[in-house]
């Protein structure tokens, strides 16, 4: 056999082995722990952007659409943040809801504004408005971005897509027909990822005992990461603070 072909075959087998080793495994957990905490903003949140609605006002509304890019509660609890554990090899089972994700475009808004999705699943992209939407999903890779899918939806109803980014797990949603629409998706390879509640509070349950890199991602404020230790039958508490000038 040609030496070059042989080397390529061996490399392919090695890469396949690495990919398989990195697949998440559902396993029974002995005395799992919990990670809880709160994400807060240190400083004053900037004023919302005001974007003029210039078309389809009978569906989208009249006047301006306020885009709140940094949203907090009365105690500066930061909303619209994803909390996730990186590189978890095994643990709790995926929920049944993890394979039933969708993106809904309703009253010219992406609903929900931010969500977590399981990597590689089939999703429904839904147009609930009696107008044309053109959803454009971008995979964010550092400061760059590339198109994940770009769908024109002149009629109401769902269109099937696959959520399968290859290089990044942060997805930006835009509508090429309505420039004031925006949404976000975080794509995860394990079930230890969640969106904080309206007060910035989060909880990750059924975590196997061990040491983990736990991160928080806000679409405008970036990512923070901490190393946290989870003990058997114990709750680890950790708050995250984003500074803003």
C-alpha positions in Angstrom: 0.0 0.0 0.0 1.2 3.5 -0.8 2.9 5.0 2.3 1.0 8.3 2.0 -2.4 6.5 1.8 -1.4 4.3 4.8 -0.5 7.4 6.9 -3.8 9.1 6.0 -5.7 6.0 7.1 -3.9 5.8 10.4 -4.5 9.5 11.0 -8.2 9.1 10.2 -8.5 6.3 12.7 -6.7 8.3 15.4 -8.9 11.3 14.8 -12.0 9.0 15.0 -10.8 7.6 18.3 -10.3 11.1 19.7 -13.7 12.2 18.6 -15.3 9.1 20.1 -13.4 9.7 23.4 -14.8 13.2 23.6 -18.4 12.1 23.2 -20.5 12.7 26.3 -21.6 9.5 28.1 -24.7 9.2 30.2 -23.8 7.3 33.3 -25.4 6.7 36.8 -24.0 9.3 39.2 -22.9 8.3 42.7 -23.9 11.0 45.2 -23.9 14.0 42.8 -23.5 17.6 43.9 -24.9 21.0 42.8 -23.4 24.2 41.6 -25.4 27.4 42.4 -24.8 31.1 42.4 -25.7 34.4 41.0 -24.4 36.6 38.1 -24.4 40.3 38.8 -23.4 43.5 37.0 -20.9 45.9 38.8 -21.8 49.3 37.4 -24.7 50.9 35.6 -26.3 49.1 32.7 -26.2 51.2 29.5 -29.4 52.6 28.1 -31.3 50.4 25.5 -30.7 51.0 21.8 -33.7 52.5 20.0 -34.1 51.1 16.5 -36.7 52.5 14.2 -39.3 50.0 12.9 -39.5 50.9 9.2 -41.6 48.0 7.7 -44.4 45.5 8.5 -45.6 47.8 11.3 -48.9 45.9 11.4 -47.0 42.9 12.7 -43.9 44.4 14.3 -45.5 47.5 15.9 -45.1 51.2 15.4 -42.3 53.5 16.4 -39.0 52.2 17.9 -37.9 48.8 19.1 -35.8 48.9 22.3 -32.9 46.5 22.3 -31.8 45.9 25.8 -28.3 44.5 25.4 -27.4 44.5 29.2 -30.5 43.8 31.2 -30.6 43.7 35.1 -33.1 43.4 37.9 -33.5 46.0 40.7 -30.5 44.5 42.5 -28.2 44.3 39.4 -28.8 40.6 38.9 -27.7 40.1 35.3 -30.2 38.5 32.9 -29.6 36.6 29.6 -26.5 34.8 30.8 -25.6 31.2 30.1 -23.8 29.2 32.8 -22.0 26.0 31.6 -19.5 23.4 32.6 -16.8 22.7 30.0 -15.5 19.3 28.9 -17.7 17.0 31.1 -17.0 13.5 29.8 -19.9 11.7 31.6 -22.8 12.4 33.9 -26.6 12.8 34.0 -28.9 11.9 31.2 -30.1 14.5 28.7 -33.6 15.7 29.3 -36.3 14.7 26.9 -36.8 18.4 26.1 -33.2 18.6 24.9 -34.3 17.1 21.5 -37.3 19.3 21.1 -35.8 22.7 20.6 -37.1 25.5 18.3 -36.6 29.1 17.3 -39.8 31.1 17.1 -40.2 34.4 15.3 -43.3 36.1 16.8 -44.2 39.8 16.6 -40.9 40.3 14.9 -38.9 38.9 17.9 -36.9 35.8 18.4 -38.6 33.8 21.2 -36.9 33.1 23.5 -34.3 35.9 23.3 -31.6 33.5 24.5 -31.6 29.7 25.0 -29.4 26.6 25.3 -29.5 23.9 22.6 -28.0 20.5 22.4 -25.4 20.1 19.6 -26.4 18.1 16.6 -30.2 18.0 17.1 -32.9 18.7 14.6 -34.8 21.9 15.3 -37.8 23.8 14.1 -37.4 27.3 12.8 -40.9 28.7 13.1 -42.4 31.8 11.5 -45.5 32.8 13.6 -45.9 36.2 11.8 -48.0 36.9 8.7 -44.9 38.5 7.0 -41.6 37.5 5.5 -38.8 36.6 7.9 -35.3 35.7 6.8 -33.5 34.2 9.8 -29.7 34.3 9.5 -27.8 32.3 12.1 -24.1 33.0 12.6 -21.6 30.8 14.4 -19.3 33.1 16.4 -15.6 32.3 16.3 -13.7 34.8 18.4 -14.2 38.1 16.6 -15.2 36.4 13.4 -18.4 34.8 12.4 -19.7 32.4 9.7 -23.1 31.6 8.4 -24.6 28.5 10.0 -27.9 28.7 8.1 -29.8 31.4 6.2 -33.5 30.7 5.7 -36.2 32.8 3.9 -39.7 32.2 5.4 -42.3 34.0 3.4 -45.1 31.9 4.9 -46.1 31.0 8.5 -45.1 27.6 9.9 -42.0 25.6 10.7 -38.9 24.7 8.6 -36.6 21.9 9.8 -32.9 22.7 10.4 -29.9 21.1 12.2 -28.1 22.8 15.0 -24.5 21.7 14.3 -21.9 24.3 14.6 -18.4 23.0 14.0 -16.0 25.6 15.6 -18.0 27.7 18.1 -20.8 27.2 20.6 -22.2 30.8 20.5 -24.8 31.5 17.9 -26.1 35.0 16.9 -29.6 35.2 15.3 -30.6 38.0 13.0 -33.4 38.7 10.5 -32.2 40.0 7.1 -35.7 41.5 6.6 -35.9 43.2 10.0 -32.6 44.7 11.3 -34.0 45.3 14.8 -34.5 41.6 15.5 -31.8 39.8 17.5 -31.4 36.5 19.5 -28.8 34.2 20.9 -28.2 30.5 21.2 -25.6 28.6 23.2 -24.9 25.1 21.8 -23.7 22.5 24.3 -22.1 19.1 24.1 -23.3 18.1 27.6 -26.4 18.8 29.7 -24.7 21.0 32.2 -25.6 24.3 30.7 -28.5 26.7 31.7 -29.8 30.2 31.3 -30.0 32.3 34.5 -33.4 33.3 35.8 -34.7 36.9 35.8 -32.6 37.7 38.9 -29.3 36.3 37.5 -29.6 33.1 39.6 -28.4 29.7 38.3 -28.3 26.1 39.4 -26.5 23.1 37.8 -27.8 19.9 39.3 -26.6 16.2 39.4 -23.0 17.1 38.9 -20.5 14.3 39.4 -17.9 15.0 42.1 -14.8 16.5 40.7 -13.0 19.7 39.6 -14.5 21.6 36.7 -14.1 24.7 34.6 -17.3 26.6 35.0 -18.0 29.5 32.7 -20.6 32.2 32.2 -21.3 33.8 28.9 -23.1 37.1 28.2 -23.5 38.0 24.5 -22.2 41.6 25.1 -20.0 41.3 28.2 -18.1 38.1 27.2 -17.0 35.0 29.1 -15.7 34.4 32.6 -14.4 31.1 33.9 -13.6 29.7 37.4 -12.3 26.4 38.6 -14.8 24.9 41.0 -14.7 21.8 43.1 -17.9 19.7 43.5 -18.1 17.2 46.4 -20.4 14.3 46.9 -23.9 15.3 48.1 -22.7 18.9 48.5 -23.6 22.3 47.0 -20.9 24.5 45.7 -21.8 28.2 45.6 -20.1 30.7 43.3 -21.1 34.1 42.1 -19.8 35.8 39.0 -19.4 39.6 38.6 -19.2 41.5 35.3 -17.7 44.9 35.5 -18.9 47.7 33.2 -17.6 51.2 32.8 
